[in-house]
Amino acid sequence: MYQKKKEKLYITDLVDDPAFTYPAYYILSASMAKNEMLHAALTALHSYDFRFYETPKSFDALFKTFDAGAFALYKEKYIVGFFGGKMMYLESHGWKSMPATREIFDLSQWLVC
């Protein structure tokens, strides 16, 4: 079966002086590697610049972020998106399904744009 080509998106291509450099890159599909909203979320995460983010007041606010095509931040460590009815978080080797633990229901762990 045909595999879509994956690309490496290096953090140093987005942020000149990142606050942390791990992971140094993310492996993404070509369309995700060009996604401006993902770039903004990665830039905020790796520069610790959360001035445009706030803690959501309700889960409706969190899912409005996802519905708008934007990405939320979880525990100021992960980029989270909502694809195909699943919450996914970004690791260096791509998107992983987010496990439903008690912690994810604590809104204070989330930041939305």
Secondary structure by P-SEA (a helix, b strand, c coil): ccccbbbbbbccccccccccccccbbbbcccccccaaaaaaaaaaaacccccccccccaaaaaaaaaacbbbbccccbbbbbcccbbbbbccccbbbbccccccccccccccc
